[in-house]
Every structure is written in C-alpha cells, then in structure tokens.
C-alpha cells in the first residue's frame, strides 16, 4: 500500500536535476538536487538544492539565451550566470515547463540555422513561410523549418507572451522611454498589434493547407480553444469593438452541458462536437471555403456517429424523458435541441442501416419525448425531429403514424402562429407525398388525415371570430392535400363547413387574408367540378362580384377569373357522383355534427318551359338586335355553320375543336332548345328530343350535335349565307355576333329588355312563336 511518504519521495524524484558547468571547455558535474522555479513579471528565478545545501540559485531575463538539446537537457547562459550551465532533468515535463517559461519571458532560444522556433520574435518569418507554402501548395516548405508539434506547442506560448506585453503596456507611463520597458507606450502597442496580426495570418493560412496531420493536430478540444483566441485577433471584426470567441464558446457550451449531467462521456463528446461546429459556423465562417470546411465536416461526421451510437448504448433518450418534466426551461430547450440533432445524425447512415437506427431511436422513447415537447415553446425542434424521422423509411413513417404523432402535430398547429404554423401545415401535407406509389403508406396517411387530423384543424375556423391568418394557411393546406389521389378527402371537404367558411372569409375578411384565401378558392374550383359546384351553391360568384371593387393587388385578376369562368355556370355545372370506392367513411358521419353533414348536394333541377326560355335568353340567336325583316334562319342551321371569329377578319372552322370543361357545360342547353323548334313533317306537334349531357372534354362539337339534329325528311329550311351569324371568341360561347347588324337602325324593343338589361321571358316566348309561324308558312309555300 502506497503511503504518504512514498508519494512525497516519488514527487521529489520528479524534481531532480543534475547540474553541469562548462569549465575550460569541459562539462563538470556540480551536483544533483531538486529544481524549483518561479516566473515573475520581468525575471525567472530558479533554485537547485539537496540535503547538503543550495547547488545553484540564479535568475534569467530577456536578453539571456538557452538551447534545448533534447526533451530532458537544456543549456543556459545569461548575465547573472557566472558560467554556462547544462541542466539534465529526470522528468521531461518539468524540462518542457521550464523552457516554456523562458519563451514567455522572451529569453532567446538558440536553434539550428534552418529551423524556426514558434515564438513572438519569429512570427513575421513564420507568417512568410506559411504563405509561401500555401501559394506553392507545398507543405514541406513549412514543415522543413518547424514541426506540427512545435506549432501546436507554440500557440499557447505566444498568447502568454502577448498577455505579458499587454500588461506591460498598461503599466507603462505614456512618456516612458526606458529600455527596460521595451520603449514608449506607443511602441509597445505597435509591437503587440504586429504580433497579433502575424499570428492571425499564420493561423488562417495554416487552415488552408490541406493536410491530415494539420487537422488531426488542431481539431482537438484544447487546441480549438486556443484557435478561438488566436482568430479573435482578426482586425476586420475588431473595428466594432473587441470580441473573444473563446468567451462566447464557453458561454454557449455551458448551456448544452447542462443537459448531459448524467453522462460524462456524452458531455465531452457534445462539447467537442459543439466546438467544431462553433469553429466552422462562427469563427471561420467569414473566410471558410472547401479546404477549410472539408476536414471539419469529416471530423464532425465521425464524431456525430460516435455520439449517436454512444447515446443509444447509454440510454440517453430515456434519461431525457425522465429529466424533462422536472427540468427548467433552459434544460428543456437543450433536451429538445439534442433530440433533434440525434434525428439529424440519421442522415450519416446509409439504408437500410438508417432505418434500423431510427427504429432504435423510437424504441428508446424519442416519440414520447417529442409529445412532451409539443406542449411547450420548444415544439419547433420537435417538429424538425419528426420530419427527419419520416425521411428514414416507410416502416419508420408507419410507426410514427401509428403512434398518433400527426394528431399531436395538428394540436400544436391549432394553438400556434407565425413560422411554426406554416411549418406544421407543411409537414402534414408533405407526409401525403413522401412515399408515393406505396399504397399501404398512402392509405395509412389518408385514414389518419380523415377524419381525425382534419377534425382538429377545422375547429378554429368554425368559431365566430376565427383567425383569418390561420384560415389562409388552412386553405393552402386543403388545396395541397386535395391533390392526393383519394376521393375520401374530397368528400370530406364538400360535406363539411370548410367551403362555406372560405366564402365567408372572402366576404368579410381583411384584404391580406382574403386575397390568399381567394387564390386557394380559385385553385379548388379549377381542380374539381364537385368543389366548383359547392362554392357556387354557397354564392362565391355573387360574393366576388360584390367585393371586387374593394380588392386590389393580386386579388383583382383572381376575381376576374372566377367571374369570367363561373358567372353563367350557377345551374349548368352537373354534380358528378363519386365512385363506390370514394364513399364517405362511417367515422366521418359519427364525428362532429358541424364537420360532416351528409346529403348536402341538392338534387338536379328539372328543366321546364320557363327554364328553357331563360337558357334561350342567354345562348340563342334571338339575343341579336331585331331586324326589320324577321330572319328565317333556324338554330340547326346556325350550328351547322360553326364559325369562330379570330378578330382578324378571318374565320376558322372549329367544328373539330375540343371543348374545354367549362365550355362543355354550356353545350348542355342545346338539346332543350331543339325540343321547342324541331318539327315533324306534318307540323302538328313538337318532337321531344332526349337531353344529352356531354361528359368528356374530348367530345367534338360535330359528334355532340349529331344526336340532337333530328329533322323530318320533308322539312326544308331556307337561309342566306350573308345573314349567317357567327360565334364570338370562347369567352361567350353561343352568343351570336351582332356586328353584321350594327349598321341597321333597328333597336331592341323596350318590352324585350327588363330593368336589369336581361331578356324578358315573355318577350322571348313571343319571339319563339313568331319564329315557328314563319318556318311553317315557308314550308307550306314550298309544298
């Protein structure tokens, strides 16, 4: 068993030094004793004594010299030394400490002519050497004169020399010109500034020398702390006041170490990783490029893998979960940041290892930790962590969905604003497109979104005083989610109160929010006919018309689009039924009453005589200005001569053109017009032609009309080509061009126009009867 006496004897042996004196060119032993030294402001004193007394008691100061023979032998000479001495140390660490103190004091170090010592006096030469090596891309030019070990050892020494000079500068009087002071106060300042500049340039150039031994030597925690101090000498950032990167690092790393109080190894790994990150992203960020950052990133990647594996072995995630409830706000933030970083480290592993590592994280309790984090102000870090986990594979995503994390995200989004509100919605709709083509994953996402997630997200907009900013983000979310190839989402949106709330926001919202909502409304109406029907039933066209004058910016053209496309389609757009696979799930019906109202779509209106007259008023050739002589041109003849005016005086046969979805809806009224004007050969009764609904946008006009142009083989229709009406551009399909009649003096009769400039229904019927009689008379005369 080691006693106190044995320990003292062992310590005494480490201090033993054998003293040699150079007398008559021969080294003579003068004794062996314990060596002690003390460094003061301007002098280093040392004493060597044994049981017989003092062997040597002297001092050294700036101007003296020493030469280091090896790691245990040092030769010294100076003014206070009567002879040249050689000291042989039993302990190499004591020898190195003595030499470092001599360097700090400024004692001249004697070296070979080709070698350079890392001292403040040699900084200018060292700077020129490293710049030359960087320019020539030849690292050997530097390492032939100084080793990497000497550089690493020299940084702290030069920093201490600078501190001593700064202290001397503070104590020196302004007008002092004593040689012992090193010159005037201004001289000391200039010297300090030169040393700092040379040291900074040397360090910066050293980072650009791409060499593995440089990065291995520099990028350790103790040496990084030294580099923080050296790189604080950058003159470009000192203009706004002094800055010390080391102090900033210590301040920030303390917050992170609080999280890992139970694991000393993890604490050290985290501190080292943070030092590398702080060095890359803060200290050298203003001048870093690939030669600087590549070795840092390589070192960080290796360190992060080690941190990840160590955290799994030591159950760090489980410790986080236990600590979270009792931790203070600062510790909670650190825990959430660390958990997010563990998720980000998954990208360092390739598949399938990455998916396995993510599974281990989940089994370690990271989802339970995120659920706690979603309840406080650190939820943004948890949201990022969940997003990173989703990217680790399908099985991991399925596990996250089964743990109801999408519902937790939705709850956190409802009570949020700003960037988190946007990020939460973005993650929710990104999940639907993460693993496209994998049906089991898509089904799991949709079954979770409908109805549970949507029920949570819809709650805020059902309140009387809903948040318009939230509604704008929710509208964008609905647009993106509706693009998922699943009719369940579309059915839910139509049968809930979502669309009426969008219309209400357009009607009463402020300009900023309703402009965003209006854009999403337009996209929804253009996306699905069912959406367009629902919006029209809720009066979106009328609301847009009433509010258009109050809107500006991007809202005005959107309003114009909605009015132009959907103004005349209030009753013309058919409500298409959903497929059997898109039926509304039973759980939606059992949800909130105001969220899932079924059977809201109205039955299709039956066409009657009054409806026929209204449609004729909008789309028949009777909308033309009346002529002095009634035209004998009938509707089938107009359709057979299907022209389109391009506006350049030329006409084009568009009978084979495809019709857009919106324009097809207007075509549906044509068969009903023929019910009235198509006659049989004996002119006794009206032949009812079955109504044909055009269901495909690929249907051509000629095919569409072939089913409805039913005339008797004895019937003849007289018309003149000069009076054939032409169709306008696609904006007003079936509206008859009146340019050919503008030169005539006839004006519309007042009884055919109502106060609101619309065609009067009774007038239309009278015109219809008159047209029928004219056609019948002409046919009789022909016979």
WOGINOR-V133340 format. One record per backbone hydrogen bond with DSSP energy under -0.5 kcal/mol. NH is the residue of the N-H (numbers start at 0). CO is the residue of the C=O. E is the energy in kcal/mol with one decimal. If there is no record, write none. Layout:
NH;CO;E  NH;CO;E
This chain:
6;2;-1.9  7;3;-2.0  8;4;-2.2  9;5;-2.2  10;6;-2.2  11;7;-2.1  12;8;-1.9  13;9;-1.3  14;10;-0.6  14;11;-0.9  15;12;-1.4  16;32;-2.7  17;87;-2.4  18;16;-0.5  18;30;-3.0  19;85;-2.6  20;27;-2.9  21;83;-2.6  22;20;-0.9  22;25;-3.0  25;22;-0.9  27;20;-3.0  27;25;-0.5  29;18;-2.8  30;18;-0.9  32;16;-2.2  33;48;-3.0  34;14;-2.9  35;46;-2.2  37;44;-2.8  39;37;-0.6  39;42;-2.7  43;59;-2.9  44;37;-2.4  44;42;-0.5  45;57;-2.3  46;35;-2.8  47;55;-3.1  48;33;-1.6  49;52;-2.7  52;49;-1.3  54;47;-3.1  55;47;-2.0  57;45;-1.9  59;43;-2.4  61;41;-0.5  62;63;-0.5  62;105;-0.6  63;60;-2.2  64;76;-2.3  65;107;-2.2  66;74;-2.5  68;66;-0.7  68;72;-1.8  69;72;-1.3  73;86;-2.0  74;66;-3.2  75;84;-2.6  76;64;-2.1  80;77;-1.1  81;79;-0.5  84;75;-2.2  85;19;-2.5  86;73;-3.1  87;17;-2.6  87;85;-0.5  88;71;-3.3  88;86;-0.7  89;15;-1.9  91;89;-0.5  94;90;-1.4  95;91;-2.4  96;92;-2.3  97;93;-1.9  98;94;-2.0  99;95;-2.5  100;96;-1.8  101;97;-1.7  102;98;-2.2  103;99;-2.4  104;100;-2.0  105;101;-1.1  106;101;-2.5  107;63;-2.2  109;65;-3.0  109;107;-0.6  110;108;-0.5  114;111;-0.7  115;144;-2.9  118;116;-1.8  121;118;-0.6  122;119;-0.9  125;121;-2.6  126;122;-2.5  127;123;-2.0  128;124;-2.1  129;125;-2.4  130;126;-2.1  131;127;-1.9  132;128;-2.1  133;129;-2.1  134;130;-2.3  135;131;-2.4  136;132;-0.9  137;132;-1.9  140;137;-1.1  141;138;-1.0  142;138;-2.2  143;139;-1.7  144;141;-1.4  145;141;-1.6  150;146;-1.8  151;147;-2.4  152;148;-2.2  153;149;-1.8  154;150;-1.6  155;151;-0.6  156;152;-0.7  157;153;-2.5  158;154;-2.1  159;155;-2.0  160;156;-2.2  161;157;-2.3  162;158;-2.0  163;159;-2.2  164;160;-2.1  165;161;-2.5  166;162;-2.2  167;163;-2.3  168;164;-2.4  169;165;-1.9  170;166;-1.7  171;167;-1.4  175;172;-1.3  180;177;-1.2  181;178;-1.3  182;177;-1.6  184;173;-0.8  187;183;-2.1  188;184;-2.0  189;185;-2.4  190;186;-2.3  191;187;-2.6  192;188;-2.4  193;189;-2.2  194;190;-2.3  195;191;-2.4  196;192;-2.4  197;193;-2.5  198;194;-2.5  199;195;-2.5  200;196;-2.4  201;197;-2.3  202;198;-2.3  203;199;-2.7  204;200;-2.6  205;201;-2.1  206;202;-1.5  207;203;-0.8  207;204;-0.6  208;204;-0.5  208;205;-1.0  209;207;-1.1  210;208;-1.1  213;210;-0.6  214;210;-1.9  215;211;-2.6  216;212;-1.5  217;213;-2.7  218;214;-2.3  219;217;-1.6  223;219;-2.8  224;220;-1.7  225;221;-1.3  226;222;-2.3  227;223;-2.3  228;224;-1.2  229;225;-2.3  230;226;-2.9  231;228;-0.7  232;229;-1.8  233;230;-0.9  236;233;-0.9  237;233;-0.9  239;236;-0.5  240;237;-1.4  244;227;-0.6  247;243;-1.8  248;244;-2.5  249;245;-2.4  250;246;-2.1  251;247;-1.9  252;248;-3.0  253;249;-1.3  254;250;-0.6  254;251;-0.6  255;251;-1.1  256;252;-2.2  257;253;-1.0  258;255;-1.1  259;255;-0.6  259;256;-0.5  260;257;-0.8  262;259;-1.3  266;262;-2.0  267;263;-2.0  268;264;-2.4  269;265;-2.7  270;266;-2.1  271;267;-2.3  272;268;-2.6  273;269;-2.6  274;270;-2.1  275;271;-2.2  276;272;-2.3  277;273;-3.1  278;274;-2.3  279;275;-2.2  280;276;-3.0  281;277;-1.7  282;277;-1.8  283;278;-2.3  286;283;-1.2  287;283;-1.6  291;288;-1.0  292;288;-2.9  293;289;-2.6  295;291;-0.8  296;292;-3.1  297;293;-2.3  298;294;-2.2  299;295;-2.6  300;296;-2.6  301;297;-1.9  302;298;-2.2  303;299;-3.0  304;300;-2.0  305;301;-1.8  306;302;-2.4  307;303;-2.7  308;304;-2.5  309;305;-2.3  310;306;-2.4  311;307;-1.8  312;308;-2.0  313;309;-2.4  314;311;-0.8  315;310;-2.5  318;314;-1.7  319;315;-2.2  320;316;-2.1  321;317;-2.0  322;318;-2.2  323;319;-1.9  324;320;-0.7  325;322;-0.6  326;322;-1.0  326;323;-0.7  331;327;-2.6  332;328;-2.1  333;329;-2.0  334;330;-2.5  335;331;-2.3  336;332;-2.4  337;333;-2.3  338;334;-2.5  339;335;-2.2  340;336;-2.1  341;337;-2.2  342;338;-1.6  343;339;-2.1  344;340;-1.8  345;342;-1.1  346;343;-1.3  347;344;-1.8  348;345;-1.8  352;349;-0.8  353;349;-1.6  355;351;-1.7  356;352;-2.6  357;353;-2.3  358;354;-1.9  359;355;-1.9  360;356;-1.9  361;357;-2.2  362;358;-2.5  363;359;-1.6  364;361;-1.4  365;360;-1.7  368;364;-1.8  369;365;-2.1  370;366;-2.1  371;367;-1.4  372;368;-2.1  373;369;-2.1  374;371;-1.2  375;372;-1.4  378;375;-1.0  380;377;-0.8  381;377;-1.1  382;378;-2.4  383;379;-1.9  384;380;-2.0  385;381;-2.3  386;382;-2.1  387;383;-2.1  388;384;-2.0  389;385;-2.2  390;386;-0.9  391;388;-1.9  392;389;-0.9  396;392;-2.0  397;393;-2.7  398;394;-1.9  399;395;-2.2  400;396;-2.2  401;397;-2.4  402;398;-1.6  403;400;-1.8  404;399;-1.7  407;403;-1.4  408;404;-2.4  409;405;-2.3  410;406;-2.2  411;407;-1.9  412;408;-2.2  413;409;-2.0  414;410;-0.9  415;412;-1.8  419;416;-0.8  420;416;-0.5  421;417;-1.5  422;418;-2.7  423;419;-3.0  424;420;-1.9  425;421;-2.2  426;422;-2.2  427;423;-2.0  428;424;-2.2  429;425;-1.9  430;426;-1.8  431;427;-0.6  432;429;-1.5  433;430;-1.1  435;432;-0.6  437;434;-1.7  438;436;-1.0  440;437;-0.6  441;437;-2.0  442;438;-2.7  443;439;-1.6  444;440;-2.3  445;441;-2.6  446;442;-2.5  447;443;-1.0  448;444;-2.7  449;445;-2.9  450;448;-0.5  452;447;-2.0  453;448;-2.5  454;450;-3.1  455;451;-1.6  456;452;-2.3  457;453;-2.3  458;454;-0.9  460;457;-0.8  461;457;-0.9  461;458;-1.0  462;459;-0.9  465;462;-0.6  465;463;-0.9  467;465;-0.6  470;466;-2.2  471;467;-2.1  472;468;-1.9  473;469;-2.6  474;470;-2.4  475;471;-1.8  476;472;-2.0  477;473;-2.4  478;474;-2.0  479;475;-2.0  480;476;-2.6  481;477;-2.0  482;479;-1.4  483;480;-1.9  485;483;-2.8  488;485;-0.8  489;485;-0.8  490;486;-2.6  491;487;-2.1  492;488;-2.3  493;489;-2.0  494;490;-2.1  495;492;-0.7  498;492;-0.7  500;496;-1.4  501;497;-1.9  502;498;-2.2  503;499;-2.2  504;500;-2.3  505;501;-2.0  506;502;-1.6  507;503;-2.6  508;504;-2.4  513;509;-2.5  514;510;-1.4  515;511;-1.2  516;512;-2.5  517;513;-2.6  518;514;-1.6  519;515;-1.8  520;516;-2.7  521;517;-2.4  522;518;-2.0  523;519;-2.4  524;520;-2.5  525;521;-2.2  526;522;-1.2  527;523;-1.8  531;527;-1.9  532;528;-2.7  533;529;-2.1  534;530;-2.6  535;531;-2.5  536;532;-2.5  537;533;-1.3  538;535;-1.7  539;534;-2.0  542;538;-2.2  543;539;-2.6  544;540;-2.3  545;541;-2.2  546;542;-1.8  547;543;-1.2  549;546;-1.0  550;546;-0.6  550;547;-1.1  554;551;-1.7  555;552;-0.5  556;552;-0.6  557;553;-0.9  558;554;-2.5  559;555;-2.1  560;556;-2.0  561;557;-2.3  562;558;-2.4  563;559;-2.6  564;560;-2.2  565;561;-2.5  566;562;-1.7  568;565;-1.1  572;568;-1.2  573;571;-0.6  575;573;-0.9  581;578;-1.1  582;579;-1.1  587;584;-1.1  588;584;-0.9  589;585;-1.4  590;587;-1.5  594;591;-1.4  595;591;-1.4  596;494;-2.9  597;595;-0.7  611;607;-2.4  612;608;-2.3  613;609;-2.0  614;610;-2.4  615;611;-2.4  616;612;-2.2  617;613;-1.3  618;614;-2.3  619;615;-2.6  622;619;-1.3  623;620;-1.5  629;627;-0.5  636;633;-0.6  637;633;-1.6  638;634;-2.3  639;635;-2.3  640;636;-1.6  641;639;-1.2  642;640;-1.0  643;651;-1.3  644;726;-1.3  645;643;-0.6  645;649;-1.5  651;643;-1.4  653;641;-1.0  653;651;-0.7  656;653;-1.7  658;696;-0.7  658;698;-0.7  663;659;-2.0  664;660;-1.0  665;661;-0.8  665;662;-0.6  666;662;-1.0  666;663;-0.6  667;663;-0.7  667;664;-0.8  668;665;-1.1  669;666;-1.7  671;668;-0.5  672;668;-1.1  672;669;-0.7  673;669;-1.4  674;670;-0.9  675;671;-0.5  675;672;-1.1  676;672;-1.5  677;673;-2.1  679;684;-0.9  682;679;-1.1  686;677;-1.1  687;685;-0.6  688;686;-0.6  689;687;-0.5  692;690;-0.5  693;691;-0.5  694;692;-0.7  698;695;-1.3  700;656;-0.7  701;654;-1.4  703;699;-2.2  704;700;-2.1  705;701;-1.2  706;702;-0.6  707;704;-1.3  708;704;-1.6  709;707;-2.0  710;708;-0.7  711;678;-0.8  714;711;-1.4  722;719;-1.0  723;720;-1.1  726;642;-1.1  727;731;-0.5  727;734;-1.1  731;728;-2.1  732;729;-0.8  734;731;-1.7  735;733;-0.5  736;725;-2.6  740;737;-1.3  741;737;-0.6  741;738;-0.8  743;740;-1.4  751;748;-1.2  752;749;-1.1  753;757;-2.3  756;753;-1.6  759;751;-2.0  763;759;-2.0  764;760;-2.0  765;761;-2.2  766;762;-2.4  767;763;-2.1  768;764;-2.3  769;765;-2.3  770;766;-2.4  771;767;-2.0  772;768;-2.3  773;769;-2.1  774;770;-1.9  775;771;-2.2  776;772;-2.5  777;773;-2.0  778;774;-1.7  779;775;-2.0  780;776;-2.2  781;777;-1.6  782;778;-1.8
